[in-house]
């Protein structure tokens, strides 16, 4: 493998001049810059990033700790983060916390040991000790999707309250009155916020959310199955189940089909966190869609601002309701329900 001395010999320049060119020093001539560039290309020279980081105190590397890599929402978020970071000249190392605070701390510690320049974190709960310690120590950090109240870190997230209001209004217009929710973990901000938004939206239509219609999930498919089975065992099951994330919605769908029931003929299903799979289920699932790619890009920009000495601002983007056919919107053989709530746009069927 070629080294900097080989580049200097190939370019006919001193090692010091080559070093200045590679580090972007403004004092080198255009001729020297050209000769070094051509020598690097001929030799296939790759600078040692670790050695460079020791000189510059920067690795041009970001850490991303996500809650669950198996969740399609976080998979898309990670892809967006990596794309934006690469465009800004940074690399990304990803750690999967698997919704476990201990794994979250493990990844945070490992990433800091690797001298990353900053951290993007989607907290698994109210705050693991290692992650909180890193934030309070002044590590450049941005929370994405979830956040921890009281911790002075910029937050990049979506606001789903308006979309949940639209969903409940849509279901009300369809004639549904018994609406249940599979909630996410109460220890997470998103888990609490989605239940609160659902309850408030129901109250706006004079509807209550009985305790029997609130099932505690954990953002995993298994909890969606378990909670939905409980709903179906009630003397008066709900007319629609709203799952507070996509994996729990898939679990709910499994439970409904295992009973020999059909969506939406026997029970409706809606979800928070739209995913590409939902257009391929039968019927396609009505869902609240977050601007996932935009969130990833905004989070990277906020973190790079902090790394480079600029104030990183919090960003909140709106979610939206995507109406399909899983709540009795028509075309299911159940008659002609009322038209959907006018505040949402209906997604065209896939051809």
WODA-V770582 format. One record per pair of residues at least 4 apart in sequence whose C-alpha atoms are under 8 Angstrom apart, sorted by sequence separation. I is the first residue (numbers start at 1). J is the second residue. If there is no record, write none. Layout:
BEGIN
I&J + I&J
END
This chain:
BEGIN
2&6 + 3&7 + 4&8 + 5&9 + 6&10 + 7&11 + 8&12 + 9&13 + 13&17 + 14&18 + 15&19 + 16&20 + 17&21 + 18&22 + 19&23 + 20&24 + 21&25 + 28&32 + 29&33 + 30&34 + 31&35 + 32&36 + 33&37 + 34&38 + 35&39 + 36&40 + 37&41 + 38&42 + 39&43 + 40&44 + 41&45 + 48&52 + 49&53 + 50&54 + 51&55 + 52&56 + 53&57 + 54&58 + 70&74 + 71&75 + 72&76 + 73&77 + 74&78 + 75&79 + 76&80 + 77&81 + 78&82 + 79&83 + 80&84 + 81&85 + 82&86 + 83&87 + 84&88 + 85&89 + 86&90 + 97&101 + 100&104 + 101&105 + 102&106 + 103&107 + 104&108 + 105&109 + 106&110 + 107&111 + 108&112 + 109&113 + 110&114 + 111&115 + 112&116 + 123&127 + 127&131 + 128&132 + 129&133 + 130&134 + 131&135 + 132&136 + 133&137 + 134&138 + 135&139 + 143&147 + 160&164 + 161&165 + 162&166 + 163&167 + 164&168 + 165&169 + 166&170 + 167&171 + 168&172 + 169&173 + 170&174 + 171&175 + 172&176 + 184&188 + 187&191 + 188&192 + 189&193 + 190&194 + 191&195 + 192&196 + 193&197 + 194&198 + 195&199 + 196&200 + 197&201 + 198&202 + 199&203 + 200&204 + 201&205 + 202&206 + 203&207 + 209&213 + 210&214 + 219&223 + 220&224 + 221&225 + 222&226 + 223&227 + 224&228 + 225&229 + 226&230 + 227&231 + 228&232 + 229&233 + 230&234 + 233&237 + 244&248 + 245&249 + 246&250 + 247&251 + 248&252 + 249&253 + 250&254 + 251&255 + 252&256 + 253&257 + 254&258 + 255&259 + 256&260 + 257&261 + 261&265 + 262&266 + 263&267 + 264&268 + 274&278 + 276&280 + 277&281 + 279&283 + 280&284 + 281&285 + 291&295 + 292&296 + 293&297 + 294&298 + 295&299 + 296&300 + 297&301 + 298&302 + 299&303 + 300&304 + 301&305 + 302&306 + 303&307 + 304&308 + 305&309 + 306&310 + 325&329 + 328&332 + 330&334 + 340&344 + 2&7 + 8&13 + 9&14 + 13&18 + 20&25 + 28&33 + 40&45 + 47&52 + 53&58 + 69&74 + 70&75 + 85&90 + 86&91 + 97&102 + 98&103 + 99&104 + 111&116 + 127&132 + 134&139 + 135&140 + 171&176 + 172&177 + 186&191 + 187&192 + 202&207 + 203&208 + 209&214 + 218&223 + 219&224 + 232&237 + 243&248 + 244&249 + 256&261 + 257&262 + 261&266 + 262&267 + 263&268 + 264&269 + 279&284 + 305&310 + 306&311 + 324&329 + 325&330 + 330&335 + 8&14 + 40&46 + 52&58 + 53&59 + 68&74 + 69&75 + 85&91 + 97&103 + 135&141 + 171&177 + 184&190 + 185&191 + 186&192 + 202&208 + 217&223 + 231&237 + 232&238 + 243&249 + 256&262 + 261&267 + 263&269 + 278&284 + 279&285 + 305&311 + 306&312 + 325&331 + 328&334 + 330&336 + 8&15 + 20&27 + 21&28 + 52&59 + 67&74 + 85&92 + 96&103 + 97&104 + 184&191 + 185&192 + 202&209 + 216&223 + 217&224 + 231&238 + 242&249 + 256&263 + 278&285 + 305&312 + 325&332 + 330&337 + 20&28 + 66&74 + 96&104 + 147&155 + 183&191 + 184&192 + 278&286 + 304&312 + 329&337 + 50&59 + 82&91 + 95&104 + 146&155 + 183&192 + 199&208 + 243&252 + 302&311 + 303&312 + 328&337 + 5&15 + 8&18 + 49&59 + 82&92 + 97&107 + 143&153 + 145&155 + 199&209 + 217&227 + 302&312 + 329&339 + 4&15 + 7&18 + 17&28 + 21&32 + 81&92 + 96&107 + 142&153 + 143&154 + 144&155 + 145&156 + 146&157 + 183&194 + 216&227 + 301&312 + 302&313 + 329&340 + 21&33 + 66&78 + 95&107 + 141&153 + 142&154 + 143&155 + 144&156 + 145&157 + 183&195 + 215&227 + 302&314 + 141&154 + 142&155 + 143&156 + 144&157 + 145&158 + 215&228 + 228&241 + 274&287 + 4&18 + 64&78 + 142&156 + 181&195 + 271&285 + 273&287 + 274&288 + 275&289 + 4&19 + 17&32 + 21&36 + 136&151 + 270&285 + 271&286 + 272&287 + 273&288 + 274&289 + 78&94 + 135&151 + 253&269 + 269&285 + 270&286 + 271&287 + 272&288 + 273&289 + 274&290 + 135&152 + 181&198 + 269&286 + 270&287 + 271&288 + 272&289 + 273&290 + 298&315 + 18&36 + 93&111 + 135&153 + 213&231 + 13&32 + 104&123 + 132&151 + 212&231 + 224&243 + 263&282 + 264&283 + 104&124 + 119&139 + 121&141 + 123&143 + 249&269 + 263&283 + 109&130 + 118&139 + 119&140 + 120&141 + 121&142 + 122&143 + 127&148 + 249&270 + 323&344 + 108&130 + 118&140 + 119&141 + 120&142 + 121&143 + 122&144 + 126&148 + 249&271 + 295&317 + 322&344 + 323&345 + 324&346 + 62&85 + 101&124 + 105&128 + 108&131 + 117&140 + 118&141 + 119&142 + 120&143 + 121&144 + 122&145 + 123&146 + 224&247 + 225&248 + 229&252 + 321&344 + 322&345 + 323&346 + 324&347 + 11&35 + 100&124 + 101&125 + 104&128 + 105&129 + 106&130 + 120&144 + 122&146 + 123&147 + 224&248 + 228&252 + 320&344 + 321&345 + 322&346 + 323&347 + 324&348 + 11&36 + 99&124 + 105&130 + 122&147 + 123&148 + 213&238 + 219&244 + 223&248 + 224&249 + 226&251 + 227&252 + 246&271 + 322&347 + 324&349 + 99&125 + 101&127 + 102&128 + 105&131 + 108&134 + 219&245 + 221&247 + 222&248 + 224&250 + 225&251 + 226&252 + 229&255 + 241&267 + 243&269 + 245&271 + 246&272 + 291&317 + 11&38 + 69&96 + 97&124 + 101&128 + 104&131 + 219&246 + 220&247 + 221&248 + 224&251 + 225&252 + 228&255 + 229&256 + 239&266 + 240&267 + 241&268 + 242&269 + 243&270 + 244&271 + 245&272 + 246&273 + 291&318 + 8&36 + 11&39 + 62&90 + 64&92 + 66&94 + 68&96 + 219&247 + 220&248 + 221&249 + 223&251 + 224&252 + 225&253 + 228&256 + 239&267 + 240&268 + 241&269 + 242&270 + 243&271 + 244&272 + 245&273 + 246&274 + 290&318 + 291&319 + 7&36 + 10&39 + 60&89 + 61&90 + 62&91 + 63&92 + 64&93 + 65&94 + 66&95 + 67&96 + 68&97 + 69&98 + 180&209 + 219&248 + 221&250 + 222&251 + 225&254 + 226&255 + 238&267 + 239&268 + 240&269 + 241&270 + 242&271 + 243&272 + 244&273 + 246&275 + 290&319 + 60&90 + 61&91 + 62&92 + 63&93 + 64&94 + 65&95 + 66&96 + 67&97 + 68&98 + 164&194 + 168&198 + 177&207 + 179&209 + 221&251 + 225&255 + 240&270 + 242&272 + 289&319 + 290&320 + 60&91 + 61&92 + 62&93 + 63&94 + 64&95 + 65&96 + 66&97 + 67&98 + 68&99 + 183&214 + 185&216 + 217&248 + 220&251 + 221&252 + 288&319 + 289&320 + 7&39 + 61&93 + 63&95 + 65&97 + 66&98 + 67&99 + 165&197 + 169&201 + 181&213 + 182&214 + 183&215 + 184&216 + 185&217 + 288&320 + 289&321 + 7&40 + 67&100 + 161&194 + 164&197 + 165&198 + 168&201 + 172&205 + 180&213 + 181&214 + 182&215 + 183&216 + 184&217 + 185&218 + 288&321 + 289&322 + 160&194 + 164&198 + 168&202 + 179&213 + 180&214 + 181&215 + 182&216 + 183&217 + 184&218 + 185&219 + 287&321 + 288&322 + 180&215 + 182&217 + 183&218 + 184&219 + 286&321 + 287&322 + 7&43 + 161&197 + 165&201 + 169&205 + 286&322 + 287&323 + 160&197 + 161&198 + 164&201 + 286&323 + 287&324 + 7&45 + 285&323 + 286&324 + 65&104 + 285&324 + 286&325 + 284&324 + 285&325 + 286&326 + 2&43 + 4&45 + 147&188 + 148&189 + 283&324 + 284&325 + 285&326 + 286&327 + 2&44 + 3&45 + 65&107 + 146&188 + 147&189 + 182&224 + 283&325 + 284&326 + 285&327 + 2&45 + 4&47 + 65&108 + 146&189 + 283&326 + 1&45 + 2&46 + 3&47 + 146&190 + 145&190 + 182&227 + 182&228 + 63&111 + 195&244 + 194&244 + 63&116 + 191&244 + 62&116 + 63&117 + 65&119 + 61&116 + 62&117 + 63&118 + 64&119 + 65&120 + 66&121 + 67&122 + 59&115 + 60&116 + 61&117 + 62&118 + 63&119 + 64&120 + 65&121 + 66&122 + 67&123 + 270&326 + 58&115 + 59&116 + 60&117 + 61&118 + 62&119 + 63&120 + 64&121 + 65&122 + 66&123 + 67&124 + 269&326 + 270&327 + 58&116 + 59&117 + 62&120 + 180&238 + 268&326 + 269&327 + 58&117 + 178&237 + 179&238 + 180&239 + 182&241 + 268&327 + 178&238 + 179&239 + 180&240 + 181&241 + 182&242 + 183&243 + 184&244 + 267&327 + 268&328 + 126&187 + 178&239 + 179&240 + 180&241 + 181&242 + 182&243 + 183&244 + 184&245 + 264&325 + 125&187 + 126&188 + 177&239 + 178&240 + 179&241 + 180&242 + 181&243 + 182&244 + 264&326 + 125&188 + 176&239 + 179&242 + 181&244 + 263&326 + 264&327 + 265&328 + 124&188 + 125&189 + 176&240 + 263&327 + 264&328 + 123&188 + 182&248 + 265&332 + 264&332 + 265&333 + 265&334 + 279&350 + 240&327 + 167&288 + 164&288 + 163&288 + 160&288 + 160&290 + 158&290 + 158&291 + 158&295 + 157&295 + 156&295 + 156&298 + 156&299 + 155&299 + 154&302 + 145&295 + 144&295 + 144&296 + 167&321 + 174&328 + 144&299 + 163&318 + 166&321 + 174&329 + 143&299 + 162&318 + 163&319 + 171&327 + 142&299 + 159&316 + 162&319 + 163&320 + 164&321 + 154&312 + 155&313 + 156&314 + 157&315 + 158&316 + 159&317 + 160&318 + 162&320 + 163&321 + 154&313 + 155&314 + 156&315 + 157&316 + 158&317 + 159&318 + 160&319 + 142&302 + 154&314 + 155&315 + 156&316 + 157&317 + 158&318 + 159&319 + 160&320 + 142&303 + 154&315 + 155&316 + 158&319 + 141&303 + 175&337 + 140&303 + 174&337 + 175&338 + 174&338 + 141&306 + 173&338 + 174&339 + 140&306 + 173&339 + 174&340 + 140&307 + 173&340 + 174&341 + 173&341 + 171&340 + 170&340 + 171&341 + 170&341 + 169&341 + 170&342 + 170&344 + 71&246 + 166&341 + 71&247 + 166&343 + 166&344 + 120&299 + 120&300 + 120&303 + 119&303 + 118&303 + 118&304 + 118&307 + 117&307 + 73&273 + 73&274 + 73&275 + 72&275 + 80&292 + 81&293 + 84&296 + 85&297 + 80&293 + 84&297 + 80&294 + 83&297 + 77&292 + 81&296 + 85&300 + 76&292 + 77&293 + 80&296 + 81&297 + 84&300 + 76&293 + 79&296 + 80&297 + 84&301 + 77&295 + 78&296 + 81&299 + 73&292 + 77&296 + 81&300
END
